[in-house]
Amino acid sequence: MEKIFLLISCLLMFTHQFCSEAATSNPEYPYPFMTADAQKAASRSYDYIVVGGGTAGCPLAATLSQHYSVLVLERGDSPYGILDVEDFRGSPTTNPNVAQGFVSEDGVQLVRARVLGGGSAINGGVYSRASTEYIRKIKWDEKLVYESYEWVERLNAFQQYKLSTWNSATKDGLLQAGVLPYNGHTFDHLVGTKISGSIFDENGKRHTAADLLQYANPENIVVLLNATASRILFSLGSGKPKASGVEFRSNNDGKQVQDNPSATFTIVSSKPLEDSYSQLAGILDNSQNYIESGSLVQQNNGTNTQYLGVLDIKLAFPLSRGDLWLKSIDPRDNPYVRYNYYSHSLDLQRCVKGIKVMVNLSMSSSIQEFAFIDSGNSKTLQFLGIALPKNQSNDDALAKLCKEALGTFNHYHGGCQAGLVVNERYLVKGVDNFRVVDGSIYKDSPSTNPQATTMMLGRYMGIHILQERTIS
């Protein structure tokens, strides 16, 4: 049987040299097929090679291994046994063993995962499906999509029945601000206010995409950690070039990258709060914005305890497009990226609409409960850093605020957009045996947070590939 090499890049493409590097940590390897021994991995042949054991790569590899042999190449190490990853109070994005920071040419600080499980090992944990409208627009098989979501959810999705003090207040505040209807606990993407799912379980333990490797056939899969693929080898025949091995470098640009601009406002609470991750979402119908919240406790100057309530807003479907290009041929280097946030005028208009809802939220009685009482016996919210205004009458001031508070949820996508770089089956145009299955194929980011759909996509495409093999 002819070997088929399936190659998965991460969003910032081609960041993976088939070699063995010394592990920077000593985490647990819970699966017998996980190894950092390149010689062991190279001692057998494979039907598929998955480059990048990320949010889509793990479920894809697990699915393919049910019928074919699979090698997963992951440049990072195991997420297991790392407190920053596994505990919701951890700080994975600042841990260099699991995350690699970079700054876009727009001056925004971003981060890339470098660990098995990909972004699901370092993100905020929100689990939320894409909308039915999104699924139909992208022309996926709806039945298989929902079966694939359920496959993921049996291991990695949890309802959040106990809300933190701040999340509970934000939920009430969103309803008071008119973000209706209230949809209760749901994984589904619905306009209004809802309590989202999470990949953190009831004990606050993170379940990453690496957990989906529990579905793998251990006889058919090898996961090689601390291995960075530097280029993909192609064989030439009578037809198109065919991917036949791994070791890849490229100087090509990705011209359609996007990132969802965000704004974060931090309120110093007059009442005690607990550390909490995002548990709910306000999905706005008229401005294409999503609102989330969280809280944290921190020591100020090592003595005074500060309780901080955080409100985030994300522009859902930005029209602005950016560029990505490599600064060197070293796959370990971060590329140059410019997302051109708010370069499309409609993006700024939509942000202004969303900020107006945030102003209403901050003025709601639920959020005002955390205000301080001044000498005139009136309530005043204290902000740490950039503050929301008390009124929403000046659109120019709100537009300026959008730019001043510019940040990111690290939901960038579009570098290998379907229809441009890959076809509808996510095969790279112009070559054979080479697919891209990850967040870079999205034209728009699905749902409030894309990880649920990206894990689903790995399973979904794994089933499609198996079906294609059966038909052929």
C-alpha positions as CSV (number, residue, x, y, z in Angstrom):
1,M,0.0,0.0,0.0
2,E,1.3,3.4,-0.9
3,K,2.2,5.6,2.0
4,I,0.1,8.7,2.4
5,F,1.7,11.6,4.2
6,L,-0.9,14.0,5.8
7,L,0.8,17.1,7.0
8,I,-0.8,19.5,9.5
9,S,0.8,22.9,10.0
10,C,0.0,25.3,12.8
11,L,-1.4,28.7,12.0
12,L,2.1,30.3,11.8
13,M,3.1,27.8,9.2
14,F,6.0,25.4,8.9
15,T,7.3,25.8,12.5
16,H,8.1,22.2,12.8
17,Q,12.9,19.7,11.9
18,F,12.7,16.0,12.2
19,C,15.2,15.7,15.0
20,S,15.4,14.9,18.6
21,E,16.1,17.7,21.1
22,A,16.7,17.5,24.8
23,A,13.5,17.9,26.7
24,T,13.3,21.1,28.8
25,S,11.1,19.6,31.4
26,N,10.4,16.1,32.7
27,P,6.6,15.7,32.4
28,E,4.6,12.5,32.6
29,Y,4.1,10.6,29.5
30,P,0.8,8.8,30.1
31,Y,0.5,7.1,26.8
32,P,2.8,4.2,25.8
33,F,3.0,5.6,22.3
34,M,4.4,9.0,23.5
35,T,8.2,9.3,23.2
36,A,11.1,11.8,22.7
37,D,13.2,9.1,21.1
38,A,13.5,9.9,17.4
39,Q,15.2,6.6,16.7
40,K,12.3,4.7,18.2
41,A,9.9,6.7,16.1
42,A,11.9,6.2,12.9
43,S,12.1,2.4,13.4
44,R,8.8,1.8,11.6
45,S,6.8,3.1,8.6
46,Y,3.6,5.1,8.6
47,D,0.6,5.7,6.4
48,Y,0.1,9.2,7.7
49,I,2.4,11.9,9.3
50,V,0.7,14.6,11.3
51,V,2.9,17.6,11.7
52,G,1.8,19.4,14.9
53,G,0.1,17.6,17.8
54,G,-2.2,20.6,18.4
55,T,-5.9,21.2,18.9
56,A,-6.8,19.6,15.6
57,G,-3.8,17.4,15.2
58,C,-4.5,15.2,18.2
59,P,-8.1,14.3,17.4
60,L,-7.2,13.8,13.7
61,A,-4.3,11.4,14.6
62,A,-6.5,9.5,17.1
63,T,-9.2,9.0,14.4
64,L,-6.8,8.0,11.6
65,S,-5.1,5.5,14.0
66,Q,-8.2,3.4,14.2
67,H,-7.4,2.0,10.7
68,Y,-4.0,3.3,9.7
69,S,-0.5,3.9,11.1
70,V,0.2,7.4,12.2
71,L,3.2,9.4,13.3
72,V,2.6,12.7,15.1
73,L,5.5,15.2,15.2
74,E,5.2,17.8,18.0
75,R,7.9,20.4,18.6
76,G,6.8,20.8,22.3
77,D,6.7,18.4,25.2
78,S,3.9,16.7,27.1
79,P,1.3,18.9,28.9
80,Y,0.9,16.4,31.7
81,G,2.4,17.1,35.1
82,I,2.8,20.8,34.3
83,L,0.9,22.8,37.0
84,D,0.7,25.9,34.8
85,V,-1.2,23.9,32.2
86,E,-3.3,21.6,34.3
87,D,-4.5,24.0,37.0
88,F,-6.9,26.8,36.1
89,R,-4.8,29.2,38.4
90,G,-1.7,28.5,36.3
91,S,-0.1,30.9,33.9
92,P,0.7,28.8,30.8
93,T,1.1,31.8,28.4
94,T,4.1,33.0,30.4
95,N,5.7,29.6,30.7
96,P,8.4,29.3,28.0
97,N,8.3,25.5,28.2
98,V,4.8,25.5,26.8
99,A,4.3,28.9,25.1
100,Q,6.3,31.1,22.7
101,G,5.5,34.8,22.8
102,F,5.8,37.2,19.8
103,V,4.8,40.7,19.0
104,S,2.9,41.6,15.8
105,E,4.1,44.5,13.6
106,D,1.0,46.3,15.0
107,G,2.6,46.2,18.5
108,V,0.3,43.6,20.0
109,Q,1.7,40.9,22.3
110,L,0.6,37.4,21.2
111,V,1.6,33.8,22.0
112,R,2.0,30.5,20.2
113,A,1.7,27.1,21.9
114,R,4.7,24.8,21.9
115,V,3.2,21.7,23.7
116,L,1.2,18.7,22.9
117,G,-2.4,19.8,22.8
118,G,-1.5,23.1,21.2
119,G,-3.6,26.1,22.0
120,S,-6.0,24.0,24.2
121,A,-3.1,23.7,26.7
122,I,-2.6,27.4,27.2
123,N,-5.9,29.1,26.5
124,G,-8.7,30.4,28.7
125,G,-10.6,27.1,28.6
126,V,-14.0,28.3,27.0
127,Y,-15.8,25.5,25.2
128,S,-18.4,26.8,22.7
129,R,-19.6,25.3,19.5
130,A,-19.9,27.2,16.2
131,S,-23.4,28.4,15.2
132,T,-25.6,26.4,12.9
133,E,-25.4,29.4,10.5
134,Y,-21.5,29.1,10.5
135,I,-21.6,25.4,9.9
136,R,-24.0,25.7,6.9
137,K,-22.1,28.7,5.5
138,I,-18.8,26.6,5.4
139,K,-20.8,23.7,3.9
140,W,-19.8,21.1,6.4
141,D,-21.9,17.9,6.9
142,E,-24.1,19.0,9.8
143,K,-24.8,15.5,11.0
144,L,-21.1,14.6,11.1
145,V,-20.2,17.9,12.7
146,Y,-22.5,17.3,15.6
147,E,-21.4,13.7,16.0
148,S,-17.8,15.0,16.0
149,Y,-18.6,17.6,18.7
150,E,-20.2,14.9,20.8
151,W,-17.1,12.7,20.4
152,V,-14.9,15.6,21.7
153,E,-17.3,16.4,24.5
154,R,-17.4,12.9,26.0
155,L,-13.9,13.7,27.3
156,N,-13.2,17.4,27.1
157,A,-16.2,19.5,27.7
158,F,-17.9,20.4,31.1
159,Q,-20.9,22.4,32.1
160,Q,-20.1,25.1,34.7
161,Y,-22.9,24.9,37.3
162,K,-21.2,27.0,40.0
163,L,-20.4,30.6,38.8
164,S,-17.8,32.7,40.5
165,T,-18.9,35.9,42.2
166,W,-17.7,38.1,39.4
167,N,-19.1,35.9,36.6
168,S,-22.4,35.7,38.3
169,A,-22.5,39.5,38.6
170,T,-21.5,39.9,34.9
171,K,-24.3,37.5,33.9
172,D,-26.8,39.6,35.7
173,G,-25.3,42.8,34.4
174,L,-25.4,41.6,30.8
175,L,-29.1,40.9,31.2
176,Q,-29.7,44.3,32.7
177,A,-27.8,45.8,29.8
178,G,-30.2,44.2,27.4
179,V,-28.0,41.3,26.1
180,L,-31.0,39.0,25.8
181,P,-32.4,36.3,25.9
182,Y,-30.9,34.3,28.7
183,N,-29.9,30.9,27.3
184,G,-28.7,29.2,30.5
185,H,-26.1,26.5,30.3
186,T,-25.3,25.5,26.7
187,F,-22.4,24.5,24.5
188,D,-24.3,26.0,21.5
189,H,-23.6,29.5,20.0
190,L,-26.8,31.5,20.7
191,V,-27.4,35.2,20.6
192,G,-27.9,36.6,24.1
193,T,-26.3,35.7,27.4
194,K,-25.3,32.1,28.2
195,I,-23.1,30.1,30.5
196,S,-20.5,28.5,28.3
197,G,-18.9,25.1,28.6
198,S,-15.3,24.7,29.6
199,I,-12.4,22.3,29.2
200,F,-11.7,22.8,32.9
201,D,-13.6,20.1,35.0
202,E,-15.4,20.7,38.3
203,N,-12.0,20.4,40.1
204,G,-10.4,23.1,37.9
205,K,-8.3,20.6,36.0
206,R,-7.7,21.4,32.3
207,H,-8.4,18.7,29.7
208,T,-6.5,19.5,26.5
209,A,-6.7,18.1,23.0
210,A,-4.0,15.7,24.0
211,D,-6.6,13.9,26.1
212,L,-8.4,12.9,22.9
213,L,-5.4,10.6,22.2
214,Q,-7.2,8.3,24.6
215,Y,-9.3,7.4,21.6
216,A,-6.2,6.3,19.6
217,N,-5.3,2.7,18.7
218,P,-2.0,2.4,20.6
219,E,-0.7,-0.2,18.2
220,N,-1.1,2.2,15.3
221,I,0.3,5.5,16.5
222,V,3.6,7.1,17.7
223,V,3.7,10.6,19.1
224,L,7.2,12.0,18.9
225,L,7.7,15.0,21.2
226,N,10.5,17.6,21.1
227,A,10.6,17.1,17.3
228,T,10.5,20.1,14.9
229,A,9.9,19.4,11.2
230,S,11.9,21.8,9.1
231,R,10.7,20.9,5.6
232,I,8.4,18.6,3.7
233,L,9.9,16.5,0.9
234,F,8.0,16.1,-2.4
235,S,8.5,13.4,-5.0
236,L,8.0,14.3,-8.7
237,G,6.1,12.0,-11.1
238,S,3.9,12.4,-14.1
239,G,1.3,14.4,-12.2
240,K,1.5,17.0,-9.4
241,P,4.3,17.0,-6.8
242,K,3.5,14.5,-4.1
243,A,4.4,14.9,-0.4
244,S,6.6,12.0,0.5
245,G,8.5,12.9,3.7
246,V,9.2,15.6,6.2
247,E,11.8,18.3,6.4
248,F,10.2,21.6,5.2
249,R,11.1,25.3,4.9
250,S,9.3,28.0,3.1
251,N,9.7,31.8,2.4
252,N,6.1,32.1,1.1
253,D,3.8,34.7,2.7
254,G,0.2,34.1,4.0
255,K,-1.7,37.2,2.8
256,Q,-5.2,36.6,4.4
257,V,-4.4,36.3,8.1
258,Q,-6.8,37.7,10.6
259,D,-7.0,38.3,14.3
260,N,-10.0,39.3,16.3
261,P,-9.2,42.6,18.0
262,S,-10.2,42.7,21.7
263,A,-10.4,45.3,24.5
264,T,-9.9,44.4,28.1
265,F,-11.1,46.5,31.1
266,T,-10.0,45.7,34.6
267,I,-12.1,46.9,37.6
268,V,-10.6,47.1,41.1
269,S,-13.3,45.5,43.2
270,S,-14.4,47.0,46.6
271,K,-15.4,43.4,47.6
272,P,-13.5,40.2,47.8
273,L,-13.4,38.0,44.7
274,E,-11.9,34.7,43.9
275,D,-9.7,33.6,41.0
276,S,-12.0,32.6,38.1
277,Y,-11.7,31.9,34.4
278,S,-14.4,32.9,31.8
279,Q,-17.6,31.1,32.5
280,L,-20.1,32.9,30.3
281,A,-20.6,34.9,27.1
282,G,-22.6,37.8,26.0
283,I,-23.2,37.3,22.3
284,L,-24.4,40.6,20.8
285,D,-26.8,40.5,17.9
286,N,-26.4,44.0,16.5
287,S,-22.6,44.6,16.8
288,Q,-21.0,41.3,16.2
289,N,-19.2,41.4,19.5
290,Y,-18.7,38.8,22.2
291,I,-18.3,39.8,25.9
292,E,-16.6,37.5,28.5
293,S,-15.3,38.0,32.0
294,G,-13.1,36.6,34.7
295,S,-11.5,37.7,38.0
296,L,-8.3,37.4,39.9
297,V,-6.7,38.0,43.2
298,Q,-3.3,39.6,43.3
299,Q,-0.9,41.0,45.9
300,N,-0.2,44.7,45.4
301,N,3.4,45.6,46.4
302,G,3.6,42.3,48.2
303,T,1.3,43.5,51.1
304,N,-2.1,44.7,50.0
305,T,-4.5,42.3,48.3
306,Q,-6.3,43.5,45.2
307,Y,-9.4,41.9,43.8
308,L,-9.8,42.5,40.1
309,G,-12.8,41.9,37.9
310,V,-12.0,41.7,34.2
311,L,-14.4,42.4,31.3
312,D,-13.3,41.5,27.8
313,I,-14.9,42.3,24.4
314,K,-14.0,40.6,21.1
315,L,-14.9,41.7,17.6
316,A,-16.4,38.6,16.1
317,F,-15.9,38.9,12.4
318,P,-13.2,41.4,11.5
319,L,-13.0,42.6,7.9
320,S,-9.4,43.8,8.2
321,R,-6.8,41.5,6.7
322,G,-3.1,41.2,7.4
323,D,0.1,39.7,6.2
324,L,2.5,37.0,7.5
325,W,6.0,36.4,6.2
326,L,9.1,34.6,7.5
327,K,12.0,36.5,9.0
328,S,14.4,33.6,8.5
329,I,14.6,30.0,7.3
330,D,14.9,28.8,10.9
331,P,11.5,27.2,11.7
332,R,12.0,28.0,15.4
333,D,11.9,31.8,14.7
334,N,8.7,33.7,15.0
335,P,7.5,35.2,11.7
336,Y,6.7,38.8,11.0
337,V,2.9,39.3,11.3
338,R,0.9,42.4,10.8
339,Y,-2.9,42.0,11.3
340,N,-3.8,45.6,10.4
341,Y,-6.4,45.8,13.2
342,Y,-9.3,48.3,12.4
343,S,-7.9,49.1,9.0
344,H,-11.4,48.4,7.7
345,S,-13.7,51.2,8.8
346,L,-16.6,48.9,9.5
347,D,-14.5,47.1,12.1
348,L,-14.1,50.3,14.1
349,Q,-17.8,51.1,13.8
350,R,-18.7,47.6,15.2
351,C,-16.2,48.0,18.0
352,V,-17.9,51.3,19.0
353,K,-21.3,49.6,19.1
354,G,-19.8,46.9,21.3
355,I,-18.1,49.4,23.7
356,K,-21.5,51.1,24.2
357,V,-22.9,47.8,25.5
358,M,-19.8,47.5,27.7
359,V,-20.6,51.0,29.1
360,N,-24.2,49.9,29.9
361,L,-22.8,46.7,31.5
362,S,-20.4,48.7,33.7
363,M,-23.3,51.0,34.8
364,S,-25.6,48.1,35.6
365,S,-26.6,47.7,39.3
366,S,-24.9,44.3,39.4
367,I,-21.4,45.6,38.4
368,Q,-21.9,48.8,40.5
369,E,-22.0,46.6,43.6
370,F,-18.2,46.5,43.2
371,A,-17.8,50.2,43.1
372,F,-16.2,52.3,45.8
373,I,-18.2,55.0,47.7
374,D,-16.6,58.4,47.4
375,S,-16.8,61.3,49.9
376,G,-20.0,62.5,48.2
377,N,-21.6,59.2,48.9
378,S,-21.8,58.3,45.2
379,K,-20.5,55.1,43.6
380,T,-17.4,55.1,41.4
381,L,-15.9,52.2,39.6
382,Q,-12.1,52.1,39.9
383,F,-10.3,50.8,36.8
384,L,-6.8,49.5,36.6
385,G,-5.4,51.0,33.5
386,I,-7.7,52.1,30.7
387,A,-11.2,52.9,32.0
388,L,-14.7,52.7,30.4
389,P,-16.4,56.1,30.2
390,K,-19.5,56.9,32.1
391,N,-21.5,57.8,29.0
392,Q,-21.5,56.6,25.4
393,S,-22.4,59.8,23.5
394,N,-19.1,60.5,21.9
395,D,-18.4,58.0,19.1
396,D,-15.0,59.5,18.3
397,A,-13.9,59.0,21.9
398,L,-15.2,55.4,21.9
399,A,-13.3,54.7,18.6
400,K,-10.1,56.1,20.2
401,L,-10.8,53.8,23.2
402,C,-11.0,50.8,20.9
403,K,-7.5,51.6,19.6
404,E,-6.0,52.4,23.0
405,A,-7.3,49.2,24.6
406,L,-6.4,47.0,21.6
407,G,-5.5,43.5,22.5
408,T,-6.0,39.9,21.4
409,F,-7.6,36.7,22.4
410,N,-5.0,34.9,20.3
411,H,-7.7,33.6,17.9
412,Y,-5.8,34.4,14.8
413,H,-6.7,32.4,11.7
414,G,-6.8,32.5,7.9
415,G,-3.2,31.9,6.8
416,C,-4.2,28.8,4.8
417,Q,-7.8,29.9,4.0
418,A,-10.0,27.4,2.3
419,G,-10.5,28.4,-1.3
420,L,-7.2,30.2,-1.5
421,V,-4.4,28.0,-0.2
422,V,-6.4,24.7,0.2
423,N,-9.5,23.4,-1.5
424,E,-12.8,22.3,0.0
425,R,-11.2,19.1,1.2
426,Y,-8.3,21.1,2.8
427,L,-5.8,19.7,0.3
428,V,-3.0,22.2,-0.5
429,K,-3.5,23.3,-4.1
430,G,-1.0,22.2,-6.7
431,V,0.4,19.2,-4.8
432,D,-0.8,15.8,-3.7
433,N,-0.9,14.1,-0.3
434,F,-0.7,17.4,1.7
435,R,-3.5,18.8,3.8
436,V,-3.9,21.6,6.3
437,V,-6.4,20.9,9.1
438,D,-6.2,23.6,11.8
439,G,-7.4,27.1,12.6
440,S,-5.6,28.6,9.6
441,I,-8.2,27.3,7.2
442,Y,-11.0,29.4,8.8
443,K,-12.2,32.5,6.9
444,D,-13.8,33.7,10.1
445,S,-13.2,32.5,13.7
446,P,-16.0,30.1,14.8
447,S,-18.0,30.9,17.9
448,T,-16.8,33.0,20.8
449,N,-13.7,30.7,21.1
450,P,-12.6,28.5,18.3
451,Q,-11.1,25.5,20.2
452,A,-14.3,23.4,20.3
453,T,-14.7,23.7,16.6
454,T,-11.0,23.0,16.0
455,M,-11.0,19.8,18.0
456,M,-14.2,18.9,16.2
457,L,-12.5,19.6,12.9
458,G,-9.7,17.1,13.6
459,R,-12.3,14.4,14.2
460,Y,-14.5,15.5,11.3
461,M,-11.7,15.5,8.8
462,G,-10.3,12.2,10.2
463,I,-13.7,10.5,9.4
464,H,-13.8,12.2,5.9
465,I,-10.3,10.9,5.1
466,L,-11.2,7.4,6.2
467,Q,-14.3,7.6,4.1
468,E,-12.3,8.7,1.1
469,R,-10.0,5.7,1.5
470,T,-12.9,3.3,1.7
471,I,-14.5,4.7,-1.5
472,S,-11.3,4.7,-3.4
